Amino acid sequence: AAPRCLNAYLDVLNCYDPLVRRHATAYLAATARWGALPLCADAAAFAGFKGLGDTRAALQISFATVLLNCGLNGPFIRRWGVAGAAHATSVSACVATLVALARLAARNVRLFEDAKPD
């Protein structure tokens, strides 16, 4: 059974077909469980490039991430069904975060060390 907030969300989207609701629930649950941290870290790392005025690096990493996500979708969906698409996105976001942090570190930018309260 889906949490009430998810049911309410699907109701707002006028999604009443039981099969679609089941698949949407699987996808969103997998994203919430495994994708929240990688997707947030990915956004934070990309913000580092934007802060440096280097949006090209973020775009290059994003492009590679989309290609990786497309490549992982097939095998992951075969293994885990619709939730596999969410897992592929989460894995791709993890890889993107690691690549972005490595590229930032090569420029001597440390997102987590330099962040200190005033």
Buried (B, 14 or more C-beta within 10 A) or exposed (E): EBEEEBBEBBEEEEBEEEEEBEBBBBBBBBBEEBBEEBBEBBEBBBEBBEEEEBEEBBEBBBEBBEEBBEEBBEEBBEEBBBBBBBBBBBBBBBBBBBBBBEBBEEEEBEBEEEEEEE
